[in-house]
Amino acid sequence: MAVLKKLGGTGYKPGAATLTACYTVPGSTQTAITAITATNQSSSVAEKIRGCHSVNAAAAAVADYFWYDADLAPGETKTIGSFTAATNDIIRLYSLGGNVAFQVYGIENP
């Protein structure tokens, strides 16, 4: 049965300048990513963010990025959504200064 939920737990705040694997599609599962949000929690410092979707546990490659050094103003939120991922695909997230909280939402279909 398909389940709509926050994927991978409670959210992510990667360390500064560290590309972090935040969600891996479980075995024998397909996932519809409905939204990924990035919120700059700083009230004074702009951020640069990255996000990528790597197929079948591959290392992050240039072509995998949906955000690459995208600007995020203090207090701003960006959202991307509506793509699919298969077993072992990985969502990785990054913020230059470590001030960004990310949320990943979707539907897992075993």
Phi and psi restraints in degrees (range 20) as a CNS / XPLOR table:
assign (resid 1 and name C) (resid 2 and name N)
       (resid 2 and name CA) (resid 2 and name C) 1.0 -67.9 20.0 2
assign (resid 2 and name N) (resid 2 and name CA)
       (resid 2 and name C) (resid 3 and name N) 1.0 139.6 20.0 2
assign (resid 2 and name C) (resid 3 and name N)
       (resid 3 and name CA) (resid 3 and name C) 1.0 -128.6 20.0 2
assign (resid 3 and name N) (resid 3 and name CA)
       (resid 3 and name C) (resid 4 and name N) 1.0 122.8 20.0 2
assign (resid 3 and name C) (resid 4 and name N)
       (resid 4 and name CA) (resid 4 and name C) 1.0 -85.2 20.0 2
assign (resid 4 and name N) (resid 4 and name CA)
       (resid 4 and name C) (resid 5 and name N) 1.0 126.9 20.0 2
assign (resid 4 and name C) (resid 5 and name N)
       (resid 5 and name CA) (resid 5 and name C) 1.0 -164.4 20.0 2
assign (resid 5 and name N) (resid 5 and name CA)
       (resid 5 and name C) (resid 6 and name N) 1.0 170.9 20.0 2
assign (resid 5 and name C) (resid 6 and name N)
       (resid 6 and name CA) (resid 6 and name C) 1.0 -75.4 20.0 2
assign (resid 6 and name N) (resid 6 and name CA)
       (resid 6 and name C) (resid 7 and name N) 1.0 124.4 20.0 2
assign (resid 6 and name C) (resid 7 and name N)
       (resid 7 and name CA) (resid 7 and name C) 1.0 -86.2 20.0 2
assign (resid 7 and name N) (resid 7 and name CA)
       (resid 7 and name C) (resid 8 and name N) 1.0 138.7 20.0 2
assign (resid 7 and name C) (resid 8 and name N)
       (resid 8 and name CA) (resid 8 and name C) 1.0 74.2 20.0 2
assign (resid 8 and name N) (resid 8 and name CA)
       (resid 8 and name C) (resid 9 and name N) 1.0 11.2 20.0 2
assign (resid 8 and name C) (resid 9 and name N)
       (resid 9 and name CA) (resid 9 and name C) 1.0 113.2 20.0 2
assign (resid 9 and name N) (resid 9 and name CA)
       (resid 9 and name C) (resid 10 and name N) 1.0 -135.1 20.0 2
assign (resid 9 and name C) (resid 10 and name N)
       (resid 10 and name CA) (resid 10 and name C) 1.0 -96.6 20.0 2
assign (resid 10 and name N) (resid 10 and name CA)
       (resid 10 and name C) (resid 11 and name N) 1.0 -4.1 20.0 2
assign (resid 10 and name C) (resid 11 and name N)
       (resid 11 and name CA) (resid 11 and name C) 1.0 121.9 20.0 2
assign (resid 11 and name N) (resid 11 and name CA)
       (resid 11 and name C) (resid 12 and name N) 1.0 172.9 20.0 2
assign (resid 11 and name C) (resid 12 and name N)
       (resid 12 and name CA) (resid 12 and name C) 1.0 -138.3 20.0 2
assign (resid 12 and name N) (resid 12 and name CA)
       (resid 12 and name C) (resid 13 and name N) 1.0 139.2 20.0 2
assign (resid 12 and name C) (resid 13 and name N)
       (resid 13 and name CA) (resid 13 and name C) 1.0 -136.1 20.0 2
assign (resid 13 and name N) (resid 13 and name CA)
       (resid 13 and name C) (resid 14 and name N) 1.0 82.1 20.0 2
assign (resid 13 and name C) (resid 14 and name N)
       (resid 14 and name CA) (resid 14 and name C) 1.0 -59.4 20.0 2
assign (resid 14 and name N) (resid 14 and name CA)
       (resid 14 and name C) (resid 15 and name N) 1.0 150.5 20.0 2
assign (resid 14 and name C) (resid 15 and name N)
       (resid 15 and name CA) (resid 15 and name C) 1.0 -61.0 20.0 2
assign (resid 15 and name N) (resid 15 and name CA)
       (resid 15 and name C) (resid 16 and name N) 1.0 160.8 20.0 2
assign (resid 15 and name C) (resid 16 and name N)
       (resid 16 and name CA) (resid 16 and name C) 1.0 -55.3 20.0 2
assign (resid 16 and name N) (resid 16 and name CA)
       (resid 16 and name C) (resid 17 and name N) 1.0 132.8 20.0 2
assign (resid 16 and name C) (resid 17 and name N)
       (resid 17 and name CA) (resid 17 and name C) 1.0 53.6 20.0 2
assign (resid 17 and name N) (resid 17 and name CA)
       (resid 17 and name C) (resid 18 and name N) 1.0 37.0 20.0 2
assign (resid 17 and name C) (resid 18 and name N)
       (resid 18 and name CA) (resid 18 and name C) 1.0 -126.4 20.0 2
assign (resid 18 and name N) (resid 18 and name CA)
       (resid 18 and name C) (resid 19 and name N) 1.0 111.0 20.0 2
assign (resid 18 and name C) (resid 19 and name N)
       (resid 19 and name CA) (resid 19 and name C) 1.0 -69.2 20.0 2
assign (resid 19 and name N) (resid 19 and name CA)
       (resid 19 and name C) (resid 20 and name N) 1.0 119.7 20.0 2
assign (resid 19 and name C) (resid 20 and name N)
       (resid 20 and name CA) (resid 20 and name C) 1.0 -121.2 20.0 2
assign (resid 20 and name N) (resid 20 and name CA)
       (resid 20 and name C) (resid 21 and name N) 1.0 130.2 20.0 2
assign (resid 20 and name C) (resid 21 and name N)
       (resid 21 and name CA) (resid 21 and name C) 1.0 -71.7 20.0 2
assign (resid 21 and name N) (resid 21 and name CA)
       (resid 21 and name C) (resid 22 and name N) 1.0 115.9 20.0 2
assign (resid 21 and name C) (resid 22 and name N)
       (resid 22 and name CA) (resid 22 and name C) 1.0 -107.3 20.0 2
assign (resid 22 and name N) (resid 22 and name CA)
       (resid 22 and name C) (resid 23 and name N) 1.0 -22.7 20.0 2
assign (resid 22 and name C) (resid 23 and name N)
       (resid 23 and name CA) (resid 23 and name C) 1.0 -153.4 20.0 2
assign (resid 23 and name N) (resid 23 and name CA)
       (resid 23 and name C) (resid 24 and name N) 1.0 130.8 20.0 2
assign (resid 23 and name C) (resid 24 and name N)
       (resid 24 and name CA) (resid 24 and name C) 1.0 -120.7 20.0 2
assign (resid 24 and name N) (resid 24 and name CA)
       (resid 24 and name C) (resid 25 and name N) 1.0 128.6 20.0 2
assign (resid 24 and name C) (resid 25 and name N)
       (resid 25 and name CA) (resid 25 and name C) 1.0 -64.7 20.0 2
assign (resid 25 and name N) (resid 25 and name CA)
       (resid 25 and name C) (resid 26 and name N) 1.0 126.5 20.0 2
assign (resid 25 and name C) (resid 26 and name N)
       (resid 26 and name CA) (resid 26 and name C) 1.0 -63.6 20.0 2
assign (resid 26 and name N) (resid 26 and name CA)
       (resid 26 and name C) (resid 27 and name N) 1.0 161.9 20.0 2
assign (resid 26 and name C) (resid 27 and name N)
       (resid 27 and name CA) (resid 27 and name C) 1.0 -57.0 20.0 2
assign (resid 27 and name N) (resid 27 and name CA)
       (resid 27 and name C) (resid 28 and name N) 1.0 146.0 20.0 2
assign (resid 27 and name C) (resid 28 and name N)
       (resid 28 and name CA) (resid 28 and name C) 1.0 53.9 20.0 2
assign (resid 28 and name N) (resid 28 and name CA)
       (resid 28 and name C) (resid 29 and name N) 1.0 35.4 20.0 2
assign (resid 28 and name C) (resid 29 and name N)
       (resid 29 and name CA) (resid 29 and name C) 1.0 -133.9 20.0 2
assign (resid 29 and name N) (resid 29 and name CA)
       (resid 29 and name C) (resid 30 and name N) 1.0 145.6 20.0 2
assign (resid 29 and name C) (resid 30 and name N)
       (resid 30 and name CA) (resid 30 and name C) 1.0 -115.4 20.0 2
assign (resid 30 and name N) (resid 30 and name CA)
       (resid 30 and name C) (resid 31 and name N) 1.0 145.7 20.0 2
assign (resid 30 and name C) (resid 31 and name N)
       (resid 31 and name CA) (resid 31 and name C) 1.0 -129.9 20.0 2
assign (resid 31 and name N) (resid 31 and name CA)
       (resid 31 and name C) (resid 32 and name N) 1.0 136.0 20.0 2
assign (resid 31 and name C) (resid 32 and name N)
       (resid 32 and name CA) (resid 32 and name C) 1.0 -100.6 20.0 2
assign (resid 32 and name N) (resid 32 and name CA)
       (resid 32 and name C) (resid 33 and name N) 1.0 112.6 20.0 2
assign (resid 32 and name C) (resid 33 and name N)
       (resid 33 and name CA) (resid 33 and name C) 1.0 -78.6 20.0 2
assign (resid 33 and name N) (resid 33 and name CA)
       (resid 33 and name C) (resid 34 and name N) 1.0 116.8 20.0 2
assign (resid 33 and name C) (resid 34 and name N)
       (resid 34 and name CA) (resid 34 and name C) 1.0 -91.1 20.0 2
assign (resid 34 and name N) (resid 34 and name CA)
       (resid 34 and name C) (resid 35 and name N) 1.0 -28.6 20.0 2
assign (resid 34 and name C) (resid 35 and name N)
       (resid 35 and name CA) (resid 35 and name C) 1.0 -166.2 20.0 2
assign (resid 35 and name N) (resid 35 and name CA)
       (resid 35 and name C) (resid 36 and name N) 1.0 143.7 20.0 2
assign (resid 35 and name C) (resid 36 and name N)
       (resid 36 and name CA) (resid 36 and name C) 1.0 -125.9 20.0 2
assign (resid 36 and name N) (resid 36 and name CA)
       (resid 36 and name C) (resid 37 and name N) 1.0 125.5 20.0 2
assign (resid 36 and name C) (resid 37 and name N)
       (resid 37 and name CA) (resid 37 and name C) 1.0 -113.2 20.0 2
assign (resid 37 and name N) (resid 37 and name CA)
       (resid 37 and name C) (resid 38 and name N) 1.0 148.3 20.0 2
assign (resid 37 and name C) (resid 38 and name N)
       (resid 38 and name CA) (resid 38 and name C) 1.0 -129.4 20.0 2
assign (resid 38 and name N) (resid 38 and name CA)
       (resid 38 and name C) (resid 39 and name N) 1.0 122.0 20.0 2
assign (resid 38 and name C) (resid 39 and name N)
       (resid 39 and name CA) (resid 39 and name C) 1.0 -121.7 20.0 2
assign (resid 39 and name N) (resid 39 and name CA)
       (resid 39 and name C) (resid 40 and name N) 1.0 121.4 20.0 2
assign (resid 39 and name C) (resid 40 and name N)
       (resid 40 and name CA) (resid 40 and name C) 1.0 -77.4 20.0 2
assign (resid 40 and name N) (resid 40 and name CA)
       (resid 40 and name C) (resid 41 and name N) 1.0 112.9 20.0 2
assign (resid 40 and name C) (resid 41 and name N)
       (resid 41 and name CA) (resid 41 and name C) 1.0 -85.3 20.0 2
assign (resid 41 and name N) (resid 41 and name CA)
       (resid 41 and name C) (resid 42 and name N) 1.0 -3.2 20.0 2
assign (resid 41 and name C) (resid 42 and name N)
       (resid 42 and name CA) (resid 42 and name C) 1.0 -81.7 20.0 2
assign (resid 42 and name N) (resid 42 and name CA)
       (resid 42 and name C) (resid 43 and name N) 1.0 141.8 20.0 2
assign (resid 42 and name C) (resid 43 and name N)
       (resid 43 and name CA) (resid 43 and name C) 1.0 -92.7 20.0 2
assign (resid 43 and name N) (resid 43 and name CA)
       (resid 43 and name C) (resid 44 and name N) 1.0 -3.2 20.0 2
assign (resid 43 and name C) (resid 44 and name N)
       (resid 44 and name CA) (resid 44 and name C) 1.0 -138.4 20.0 2
assign (resid 44 and name N) (resid 44 and name CA)
       (resid 44 and name C) (resid 45 and name N) 1.0 -12.0 20.0 2
assign (resid 44 and name C) (resid 45 and name N)
       (resid 45 and name CA) (resid 45 and name C) 1.0 -115.6 20.0 2
assign (resid 45 and name N) (resid 45 and name CA)
       (resid 45 and name C) (resid 46 and name N) 1.0 124.1 20.0 2
assign (resid 45 and name C) (resid 46 and name N)
       (resid 46 and name CA) (resid 46 and name C) 1.0 -71.8 20.0 2
assign (resid 46 and name N) (resid 46 and name CA)
       (resid 46 and name C) (resid 47 and name N) 1.0 156.0 20.0 2
assign (resid 46 and name C) (resid 47 and name N)
       (resid 47 and name CA) (resid 47 and name C) 1.0 -126.2 20.0 2
assign (resid 47 and name N) (resid 47 and name CA)
       (resid 47 and name C) (resid 48 and name N) 1.0 161.1 20.0 2
assign (resid 47 and name C) (resid 48 and name N)
       (resid 48 and name CA) (resid 48 and name C) 1.0 -117.0 20.0 2
assign (resid 48 and name N) (resid 48 and name CA)
       (resid 48 and name C) (resid 49 and name N) 1.0 134.1 20.0 2
assign (resid 48 and name C) (resid 49 and name N)
       (resid 49 and name CA) (resid 49 and name C) 1.0 -123.6 20.0 2
assign (resid 49 and name N) (resid 49 and name CA)
       (resid 49 and name C) (resid 50 and name N) 1.0 156.9 20.0 2
assign (resid 49 and name C) (resid 50 and name N)
       (resid 50 and name CA) (resid 50 and name C) 1.0 -136.2 20.0 2
assign (resid 50 and name N) (resid 50 and name CA)
       (resid 50 and name C) (resid 51 and name N) 1.0 149.0 20.0 2
assign (resid 50 and name C) (resid 51 and name N)
       (resid 51 and name CA) (resid 51 and name C) 1.0 -149.6 20.0 2
assign (resid 51 and name N) (resid 51 and name CA)
       (resid 51 and name C) (resid 52 and name N) 1.0 138.2 20.0 2
assign (resid 51 and name C) (resid 52 and name N)
       (resid 52 and name CA) (resid 52 and name C) 1.0 -142.2 20.0 2
assign (resid 52 and name N) (resid 52 and name CA)
       (resid 52 and name C) (resid 53 and name N) 1.0 156.6 20.0 2
assign (resid 52 and name C) (resid 53 and name N)
       (resid 53 and name CA) (resid 53 and name C) 1.0 -121.7 20.0 2
assign (resid 53 and name N) (resid 53 and name CA)
       (resid 53 and name C) (resid 54 and name N) 1.0 107.0 20.0 2
assign (resid 53 and name C) (resid 54 and name N)
       (resid 54 and name CA) (resid 54 and name C) 1.0 -101.1 20.0 2
assign (resid 54 and name N) (resid 54 and name CA)
       (resid 54 and name C) (resid 55 and name N) 1.0 129.9 20.0 2
assign (resid 54 and name C) (resid 55 and name N)
       (resid 55 and name CA) (resid 55 and name C) 1.0 -81.3 20.0 2
assign (resid 55 and name N) (resid 55 and name CA)
       (resid 55 and name C) (resid 56 and name N) 1.0 136.2 20.0 2
assign (resid 55 and name C) (resid 56 and name N)
       (resid 56 and name CA) (resid 56 and name C) 1.0 50.1 20.0 2
assign (resid 56 and name N) (resid 56 and name CA)
       (resid 56 and name C) (resid 57 and name N) 1.0 48.5 20.0 2
assign (resid 56 and name C) (resid 57 and name N)
       (resid 57 and name CA) (resid 57 and name C) 1.0 62.7 20.0 2
assign (resid 57 and name N) (resid 57 and name CA)
       (resid 57 and name C) (resid 58 and name N) 1.0 21.3 20.0 2
assign (resid 57 and name C) (resid 58 and name N)
       (resid 58 and name CA) (resid 58 and name C) 1.0 -70.0 20.0 2
assign (resid 58 and name N) (resid 58 and name CA)
       (resid 58 and name C) (resid 59 and name N) 1.0 157.8 20.0 2
assign (resid 58 and name C) (resid 59 and name N)
       (resid 59 and name CA) (resid 59 and name C) 1.0 -63.8 20.0 2
assign (resid 59 and name N) (resid 59 and name CA)
       (resid 59 and name C) (resid 60 and name N) 1.0 152.8 20.0 2
assign (resid 59 and name C) (resid 60 and name N)
       (resid 60 and name CA) (resid 60 and name C) 1.0 -62.6 20.0 2
assign (resid 60 and name N) (resid 60 and name CA)
       (resid 60 and name C) (resid 61 and name N) 1.0 130.3 20.0 2
assign (resid 60 and name C) (resid 61 and name N)
       (resid 61 and name CA) (resid 61 and name C) 1.0 -121.8 20.0 2
assign (resid 61 and name N) (resid 61 and name CA)
       (resid 61 and name C) (resid 62 and name N) 1.0 157.6 20.0 2
assign (resid 61 and name C) (resid 62 and name N)
       (resid 62 and name CA) (resid 62 and name C) 1.0 -51.5 20.0 2
assign (resid 62 and name N) (resid 62 and name CA)
       (resid 62 and name C) (resid 63 and name N) 1.0 -41.6 20.0 2
assign (resid 62 and name C) (resid 63 and name N)
       (resid 63 and name CA) (resid 63 and name C) 1.0 -71.8 20.0 2
assign (resid 63 and name N) (resid 63 and name CA)
       (resid 63 and name C) (resid 64 and name N) 1.0 -11.1 20.0 2
assign (resid 63 and name C) (resid 64 and name N)
       (resid 64 and name CA) (resid 64 and name C) 1.0 -81.9 20.0 2
assign (resid 64 and name N) (resid 64 and name CA)
       (resid 64 and name C) (resid 65 and name N) 1.0 -13.9 20.0 2
assign (resid 64 and name C) (resid 65 and name N)
       (resid 65 and name CA) (resid 65 and name C) 1.0 -79.7 20.0 2
assign (resid 65 and name N) (resid 65 and name CA)
       (resid 65 and name C) (resid 66 and name N) 1.0 133.6 20.0 2
assign (resid 65 and name C) (resid 66 and name N)
       (resid 66 and name CA) (resid 66 and name C) 1.0 -101.6 20.0 2
assign (resid 66 and name N) (resid 66 and name CA)
       (resid 66 and name C) (resid 67 and name N) 1.0 -21.7 20.0 2
assign (resid 66 and name C) (resid 67 and name N)
       (resid 67 and name CA) (resid 67 and name C) 1.0 -128.8 20.0 2
assign (resid 67 and name N) (resid 67 and name CA)
       (resid 67 and name C) (resid 68 and name N) 1.0 133.6 20.0 2
assign (resid 67 and name C) (resid 68 and name N)
       (resid 68 and name CA) (resid 68 and name C) 1.0 -140.0 20.0 2
assign (resid 68 and name N) (resid 68 and name CA)
       (resid 68 and name C) (resid 69 and name N) 1.0 107.6 20.0 2
assign (resid 68 and name C) (resid 69 and name N)
       (resid 69 and name CA) (resid 69 and name C) 1.0 53.6 20.0 2
assign (resid 69 and name N) (resid 69 and name CA)
       (resid 69 and name C) (resid 70 and name N) 1.0 39.0 20.0 2
assign (resid 69 and name C) (resid 70 and name N)
       (resid 70 and name CA) (resid 70 and name C) 1.0 -70.4 20.0 2
assign (resid 70 and name N) (resid 70 and name CA)
       (resid 70 and name C) (resid 71 and name N) 1.0 138.9 20.0 2
assign (resid 70 and name C) (resid 71 and name N)
       (resid 71 and name CA) (resid 71 and name C) 1.0 -76.6 20.0 2
assign (resid 71 and name N) (resid 71 and name CA)
       (resid 71 and name C) (resid 72 and name N) 1.0 139.2 20.0 2
assign (resid 71 and name C) (resid 72 and name N)
       (resid 72 and name CA) (resid 72 and name C) 1.0 -135.7 20.0 2
assign (resid 72 and name N) (resid 72 and name CA)
       (resid 72 and name C) (resid 73 and name N) 1.0 108.1 20.0 2
assign (resid 72 and name C) (resid 73 and name N)
       (resid 73 and name CA) (resid 73 and name C) 1.0 -68.1 20.0 2
assign (resid 73 and name N) (resid 73 and name CA)
       (resid 73 and name C) (resid 74 and name N) 1.0 160.8 20.0 2
assign (resid 73 and name C) (resid 74 and name N)
       (resid 74 and name CA) (resid 74 and name C) 1.0 -53.6 20.0 2
assign (resid 74 and name N) (resid 74 and name CA)
       (resid 74 and name C) (resid 75 and name N) 1.0 129.1 20.0 2
assign (resid 74 and name C) (resid 75 and name N)
       (resid 75 and name CA) (resid 75 and name C) 1.0 77.7 20.0 2
assign (resid 75 and name N) (resid 75 and name CA)
       (resid 75 and name C) (resid 76 and name N) 1.0 -3.6 20.0 2
assign (resid 75 and name C) (resid 76 and name N)
       (resid 76 and name CA) (resid 76 and name C) 1.0 -80.5 20.0 2
assign (resid 76 and name N) (resid 76 and name CA)
       (resid 76 and name C) (resid 77 and name N) 1.0 150.8 20.0 2
assign (resid 76 and name C) (resid 77 and name N)
       (resid 77 and name CA) (resid 77 and name C) 1.0 -123.3 20.0 2
assign (resid 77 and name N) (resid 77 and name CA)
       (resid 77 and name C) (resid 78 and name N) 1.0 134.5 20.0 2
assign (resid 77 and name C) (resid 78 and name N)
       (resid 78 and name CA) (resid 78 and name C) 1.0 -115.6 20.0 2
assign (resid 78 and name N) (resid 78 and name CA)
       (resid 78 and name C) (resid 79 and name N) 1.0 148.0 20.0 2
assign (resid 78 and name C) (resid 79 and name N)
       (resid 79 and name CA) (resid 79 and name C) 1.0 -133.7 20.0 2
assign (resid 79 and name N) (resid 79 and name CA)
       (resid 79 and name C) (resid 80 and name N) 1.0 141.2 20.0 2
assign (resid 79 and name C) (resid 80 and name N)
       (resid 80 and name CA) (resid 80 and name C) 1.0 -135.2 20.0 2
assign (resid 80 and name N) (resid 80 and name CA)
       (resid 80 and name C) (resid 81 and name N) 1.0 150.6 20.0 2
assign (resid 80 and name C) (resid 81 and name N)
       (resid 81 and name CA) (resid 81 and name C) 1.0 -166.0 20.0 2
assign (resid 81 and name N) (resid 81 and name CA)
       (resid 81 and name C) (resid 82 and name N) 1.0 -175.3 20.0 2
assign (resid 81 and name C) (resid 82 and name N)
       (resid 82 and name CA) (resid 82 and name C) 1.0 65.1 20.0 2
assign (resid 82 and name N) (resid 82 and name CA)
       (resid 82 and name C) (resid 83 and name N) 1.0 62.0 20.0 2
assign (resid 82 and name C) (resid 83 and name N)
       (resid 83 and name CA) (resid 83 and name C) 1.0 -141.7 20.0 2
assign (resid 83 and name N) (resid 83 and name CA)
       (resid 83 and name C) (resid 84 and name N) 1.0 165.3 20.0 2
assign (resid 83 and name C) (resid 84 and name N)
       (resid 84 and name CA) (resid 84 and name C) 1.0 -110.6 20.0 2
assign (resid 84 and name N) (resid 84 and name CA)
       (resid 84 and name C) (resid 85 and name N) 1.0 156.6 20.0 2
assign (resid 84 and name C) (resid 85 and name N)
       (resid 85 and name CA) (resid 85 and name C) 1.0 -142.7 20.0 2
assign (resid 85 and name N) (resid 85 and name CA)
       (resid 85 and name C) (resid 86 and name N) 1.0 146.2 20.0 2
assign (resid 85 and name C) (resid 86 and name N)
       (resid 86 and name CA) (resid 86 and name C) 1.0 -111.3 20.0 2
assign (resid 86 and name N) (resid 86 and name CA)
       (resid 86 and name C) (resid 87 and name N) 1.0 175.2 20.0 2
assign (resid 86 and name C) (resid 87 and name N)
       (resid 87 and name CA) (resid 87 and name C) 1.0 -45.0 20.0 2
assign (resid 87 and name N) (resid 87 and name CA)
       (resid 87 and name C) (resid 88 and name N) 1.0 132.0 20.0 2
assign (resid 87 and name C) (resid 88 and name N)
       (resid 88 and name CA) (resid 88 and name C) 1.0 71.9 20.0 2
assign (resid 88 and name N) (resid 88 and name CA)
       (resid 88 and name C) (resid 89 and name N) 1.0 1.7 20.0 2
assign (resid 88 and name C) (resid 89 and name N)
       (resid 89 and name CA) (resid 89 and name C) 1.0 -67.2 20.0 2
assign (resid 89 and name N) (resid 89 and name CA)
       (resid 89 and name C) (resid 90 and name N) 1.0 148.1 20.0 2
assign (resid 89 and name C) (resid 90 and name N)
       (resid 90 and name CA) (resid 90 and name C) 1.0 -123.8 20.0 2
assign (resid 90 and name N) (resid 90 and name CA)
       (resid 90 and name C) (resid 91 and name N) 1.0 134.9 20.0 2
assign (resid 90 and name C) (resid 91 and name N)
       (resid 91 and name CA) (resid 91 and name C) 1.0 -101.2 20.0 2
assign (resid 91 and name N) (resid 91 and name CA)
       (resid 91 and name C) (resid 92 and name N) 1.0 124.1 20.0 2
assign (resid 91 and name C) (resid 92 and name N)
       (resid 92 and name CA) (resid 92 and name C) 1.0 -119.3 20.0 2
assign (resid 92 and name N) (resid 92 and name CA)
       (resid 92 and name C) (resid 93 and name N) 1.0 142.8 20.0 2
assign (resid 92 and name C) (resid 93 and name N)
       (resid 93 and name CA) (resid 93 and name C) 1.0 -133.2 20.0 2
assign (resid 93 and name N) (resid 93 and name CA)
       (resid 93 and name C) (resid 94 and name N) 1.0 156.8 20.0 2
assign (resid 93 and name C) (resid 94 and name N)
       (resid 94 and name CA) (resid 94 and name C) 1.0 -156.2 20.0 2
assign (resid 94 and name N) (resid 94 and name CA)
       (resid 94 and name C) (resid 95 and name N) 1.0 143.3 20.0 2
assign (resid 94 and name C) (resid 95 and name N)
       (resid 95 and name CA) (resid 95 and name C) 1.0 -137.0 20.0 2
assign (resid 95 and name N) (resid 95 and name CA)
       (resid 95 and name C) (resid 96 and name N) 1.0 140.2 20.0 2
assign (resid 95 and name C) (resid 96 and name N)
       (resid 96 and name CA) (resid 96 and name C) 1.0 -60.7 20.0 2
assign (resid 96 and name N) (resid 96 and name CA)
       (resid 96 and name C) (resid 97 and name N) 1.0 -45.8 20.0 2
assign (resid 96 and name C) (resid 97 and name N)
       (resid 97 and name CA) (resid 97 and name C) 1.0 -99.9 20.0 2
assign (resid 97 and name N) (resid 97 and name CA)
       (resid 97 and name C) (resid 98 and name N) 1.0 -4.7 20.0 2
assign (resid 97 and name C) (resid 98 and name N)
       (resid 98 and name CA) (resid 98 and name C) 1.0 78.2 20.0 2
assign (resid 98 and name N) (resid 98 and name CA)
       (resid 98 and name C) (resid 99 and name N) 1.0 17.2 20.0 2
assign (resid 98 and name C) (resid 99 and name N)
       (resid 99 and name CA) (resid 99 and name C) 1.0 -98.5 20.0 2
assign (resid 99 and name N) (resid 99 and name CA)
       (resid 99 and name C) (resid 100 and name N) 1.0 8.3 20.0 2
assign (resid 99 and name C) (resid 100 and name N)
       (resid 100 and name CA) (resid 100 and name C) 1.0 -108.9 20.0 2
assign (resid 100 and name N) (resid 100 and name CA)
       (resid 100 and name C) (resid 101 and name N) 1.0 131.9 20.0 2
assign (resid 100 and name C) (resid 101 and name N)
       (resid 101 and name CA) (resid 101 and name C) 1.0 -101.2 20.0 2
assign (resid 101 and name N) (resid 101 and name CA)
       (resid 101 and name C) (resid 102 and name N) 1.0 130.5 20.0 2
assign (resid 101 and name C) (resid 102 and name N)
       (resid 102 and name CA) (resid 102 and name C) 1.0 -111.3 20.0 2
assign (resid 102 and name N) (resid 102 and name CA)
       (resid 102 and name C) (resid 103 and name N) 1.0 146.3 20.0 2
assign (resid 102 and name C) (resid 103 and name N)
       (resid 103 and name CA) (resid 103 and name C) 1.0 -129.5 20.0 2
assign (resid 103 and name N) (resid 103 and name CA)
       (resid 103 and name C) (resid 104 and name N) 1.0 138.7 20.0 2
assign (resid 103 and name C) (resid 104 and name N)
       (resid 104 and name CA) (resid 104 and name C) 1.0 -122.5 20.0 2
assign (resid 104 and name N) (resid 104 and name CA)
       (resid 104 and name C) (resid 105 and name N) 1.0 122.6 20.0 2
assign (resid 104 and name C) (resid 105 and name N)
       (resid 105 and name CA) (resid 105 and name C) 1.0 -121.1 20.0 2
assign (resid 105 and name N) (resid 105 and name CA)
       (resid 105 and name C) (resid 106 and name N) 1.0 147.4 20.0 2
assign (resid 105 and name C) (resid 106 and name N)
       (resid 106 and name CA) (resid 106 and name C) 1.0 -177.6 20.0 2
assign (resid 106 and name N) (resid 106 and name CA)
       (resid 106 and name C) (resid 107 and name N) 1.0 -172.7 20.0 2
assign (resid 106 and name C) (resid 107 and name N)
       (resid 107 and name CA) (resid 107 and name C) 1.0 -123.4 20.0 2
assign (resid 107 and name N) (resid 107 and name CA)
       (resid 107 and name C) (resid 108 and name N) 1.0 117.9 20.0 2
assign (resid 107 and name C) (resid 108 and name N)
       (resid 108 and name CA) (resid 108 and name C) 1.0 -92.0 20.0 2
assign (resid 108 and name N) (resid 108 and name CA)
       (resid 108 and name C) (resid 109 and name N) 1.0 133.6 20.0 2
assign (resid 108 and name C) (resid 109 and name N)
       (resid 109 and name CA) (resid 109 and name C) 1.0 -127.2 20.0 2
assign (resid 109 and name N) (resid 109 and name CA)
       (resid 109 and name C) (resid 110 and name N) 1.0 99.0 20.0 2
